[in-house]
Amino acid sequence: MPSSIDELSSQASYDDDDDEHEYYLAQKEWEESLHQLHQIFSIVLLPYLGKWLGRRWSYWVYTRYLRLGLGKGFVFGK
């Protein structure tokens, strides 16, 4: 148990430093996690989404071509 006021204030400053250090570490881990999520999205999910949307669009265009031909109806509708 601290016996003087100076020891109390120094112990409180150590506790504050520990809290700030823990906050800094938590903030750093959070930023790393966000960076990893961004990488997963841009490297894995975005290409699969583009592939899926491209195939859907191409199937839609091909069926429209088979139904209407390649004239004004294809571009503007019936």
N, C-alpha and C positions, 0 to 999 in steps of 0.2 A: 504494500500500500504506500503510495507516495506521501512523503512527509512535508513537502513544501509546495508553495504555489507554482514555483518555477517548474518543478517536476510534473505537476498537473498540466500546465500549459504545454510543456514539451510532449507529454503523452498524448494530449488532444491533437497537437499538430501532426504527430505520427499517425494517428487514426485518420485524420483528414487526408494525409498523403496516401494512405492505404486505400481509402475510398476513391480518391481521384485516380489512382493507379488501376483499381478494379473497373472503374467507369471507362477509363481509356482502353483497357483490354476488351471489355464488352463491346465498346463502340467499334474497335478494330475487327473483332470477330463478326459483328453485324455487317460491316462493310464488305468483308471477305465473302460472307454468305450471299449478299446481294450480287456481288461480282460473279460468283459461281452460278447463281440463278440466271443472270444475264447471259453467261456463256452457254448454259444448257439451252436456253431459248433460242439464241442466235445460231448455234451450231447444230442442234438436234431438231428442235420443233419447227423452226422456220422453214428449213428445206422440205420436211414432210408435208407441212401445210401448203407450200407452194406446189409441190408435186400433186397433191390431192386436188387443189383448186384448178390447176392446169388440166388435169385429166377430166374433171367435171365440165370445164368450159369447152374442151375439145369435143367431148361427147355431145354436148348441147349444140355446138356449131355444126357437127356432122349430121345430127338428126334433123336440124333445121335445113341444111343443104339438101338432104334426101327428100324432105317434104316440100320445100319451096323452090329448089333449084338455085342457080347463082344469078339472080336478076334483081330487079328493084324490090320484089317481095322479100328477098333474103335480108336486105338491109333495112327496109322501112316497114316490113310486115305486110299483111294482106290488105 
